Every structure is written in C-alpha cells, then in structure tokens.
C-alpha cells in the first residue's frame, strides 16, 4: 500500500496510473478518453470507484 492511499483514506488498492486518473477526473465524457484511459476507467467502474451515468456517456466519480 502506498502512503498516498493511507493518507487519502482510499481503502481500495490502486496502481499509480489509477490513482492519477482518480485524482484528475470528477466527471468526464467517455468519448474523450483514449483506449488506455478507457481500460483504466473500466477497472475503476468494476471496483465501484467510478460509475457510468444513466445516459451511458459520462463517467462519474462515486468514491471520495
């Protein structure tokens, strides 16, 4: 576990790349993500950190 995870209170382990994505975006359109970012977003949705809006076009942060 990384120091940033302990200090931020995130109890789900994240890779450095996932942590950067988590810190950068609150809400973002799925169409604006590149393939790598979509893969990261998909993993974060599976873990419940982000969710997809009802219109299936926006990624929204659910974890704090």
N, C-alpha and C positions, 0 to 999 in steps of 0.2 A: 504494500500500500504506500502511496506517495504522500508526502507531507501536505500537499495542496488538498488532497482528498480528506485528510484528517481535519484540517483547519476549516474547510468549507462545509463540513457536515454531510457530504455526499457519502452514503453508505454503500453505494454500488460501485465496484471497482471499474475504473475507466482507463483506457490507454491514453497516452499523451495526446494523440490525434483526436480521440473522442472528447477529451477534456477541453481542447481548444475549440472544437465545434460547439460544445455545450456553453462555453463562455462567450462565444462570438454571436450566437443567434438566440433570439427570443421567439421570433416568428419569421418564417421565410417561405417563399413560394417554391414548390417542388421543381418547377420548370427552370428555376435559376441555378439549380445545383448541377455540378458536373457528375460524371459517373462515380468517381471516388467518394464525393460528398454524399451521393445517394446511398452508397453502400454503408457509409458510417451512419447516416440518418436511419436507415433500415434497422441496423443493430440497436440504435438508441430507442427506436419505437418498440422493438421487441422487449427491451428492458423496462419500458414504461417511463422513460425519461422525457421523451417527446411523444406527441400524438399527432394524428392527421385530422385536420378539420373535417366537418361534415360535408363540405363541398369537394373533398378529396384533392385540393390544390395547394393547401398550406400546411406546413409543418409548424406545430406549436409546442413550446416547452411546457412540460407539466411538472417537472421536478424543480425544486429551488436550490 
